[in-house]
Amino acid sequence: MLNPQIQAENETMLHGLTSDDSMVQKTAANGVNDYLRLQAREDGFARRVQPPIGVTPTDLDRQVDTVKPVIVKDVEPNTPSAYSVPFGNVPLNHYIDAPRYRVMFDRIMSHRYIADVANLLTYDMDIRQIFNDLMLKDVLGEEDRKYMVAVNAAVGPQNDTNPLTNPRLAEIGALGNVTVGAMDRTTLSHAMKGLASTTRHLSPSAGLINNVTIWDVVALDRIQIGGDLAEDMFKNGFAEMKVMNLNWLITIKTDLVPNDVIYYFAPPKFLGDFYTFEDVTVSTKHENFLFEMFCYEMLGATVKNRGAVARVQFNGSFQDWTV
């Protein structure tokens, strides 16, 4: 028998959509009732690495070569070092300028879901809220996929010590993607040196690891990981916590963060940009006996600083960060 409360909510929602405006917009929300789940889903991890900043049309910059939304950002200038001189000398001139780059915006959207209104009324669950939740996670998953494309471009090819084929090595003096052998205290410590080994001397603030590889961290004993932390992780598993002064972010997206891999990120102010021009929104429409809904957003994100991200794979042979 259908749940009368849920049926009433579905009827109210469906009949309430008939208004003068053909499109009704609202922020996507969670809030689903009990039903059988078939797979684990999660929110996006890119927003935890780089918290988004909302922007408005007044923040956009006009460009002569494109009509797309753009924000132009300044980059910290690279000044020459100071030097010692004999008495009576005057300083050399250096022109004051700084490079710039632009953040391009893009739109992400879900599929459009369509149903007959009569069929929606037969569910014993809030079907609209369920699809709100699933569409939101699908959009955030696409965010993560595109973000990791930029991250993998920034870290460069794995174990490539040739400055001609590894632009990161030529630019900042260190590799960004290495293998270090099996996970233990030594290789975990070496992994933390990746950002500090560059000419930009940053320190990692967050580590991104998948929910399979994190159990290799749990398996480290008291000698390898130290003290009561090993016992606590053996009893309770690994929750997101601060270890080695690092915020560990755990994801189930093993297609984006493979097994035996950890990504290291500097604080957001060194990393790049994450702007939301239109945050995640659900658009719904009710016309005649058909109901449809889809989810969309518009954002611009960059991983501009090569020295702010590194990738470590815990297998293979040991490769140092510098050559």
Steps between C-alpha positions, in 0.01 A plus 500: 500500500632848414616721783221767526742771618745447214216474249361830627843664472537376142155629409570839660834529324361403161187716514696793643714513188215641294571872506542792262876435479585197289833446682530471875854522634628403839824399662556125495430342839545168669214340694408154384284243671571134551568292188747232387840644407709312244828694510689752709501859379683801635519874463788652303852504643621787278298743712674372812844548344414844360195657671287679238451876491180644358533772234255733327489671158689797646802272558527402132750655257432566132737344246556580132543137389202338676150582620507230767505598870859566612677625811856632462731430794839649587793278598762572764800658323840332495758754615879462458700433815679771693878532454805644667680802346797721579436840662394767257301272268134554408240222455420342166157572355228237488167585342193458721256257342327171572356223280129432462281209403131449446248267655253368242150397606318188391156352554435153642156338489332170567269311266140617480269261683143472375201312640125481472339673799267208556792263539677724753200484731540124544837514684512440872798734530580863418623428148572868426737539794675174410573626150608836642758315707620277218521779242697717742755225557526436125582866438754507784654182357554677167660789692746255654579338166584830331695618807719189497576553129653834599679347801657221294618753242662704778691211659648391166615158378603238751872466590599714199839656579544662158435879511424494126199269544400596856405871509455494878864400554618778273271758667535430873794261529328186629283214384134494590407138434719223640497138618652432840455126567275334758325716759680535831616779730799582277308523173217699663756748631668519159162568339457806722818651350353539152374858527786616720757372249396749232638852464168625646554320835134442586369258760206263445181567691276223359547147376249329269481120518236244402305279738699190399854631547415657834497150648872473421546793739289322761722192460812690616606382846613692809861508382407629154233754588578557866329474837133452574391624157570155352280332763223758459493454120498121539194525727308776324638520146616825345261793523589827333744653746824695520812280489851630427337848513302399192123495445428159347212499251359157414308438179320197357579614144771245424479585130629850579731419792646153425612243754843552661493873417488813716467854365646782709365857483631831635255741670235641263656847475806343329311250287273674252136598467152359546224745410128429483304738277183289523512250784329163468134556415210269421256611230157338496213531254143369502308523175177311439559147634883505467746591773870562431803605701872548448796641691759754384773739613763736354846519649861582423794323662876483449802320643739776401796440731700188409686525830180465702412140412684167490414136436660199670450136403589246767646226282780465247855618565602796714531830313631816665320830444807683375756405235 
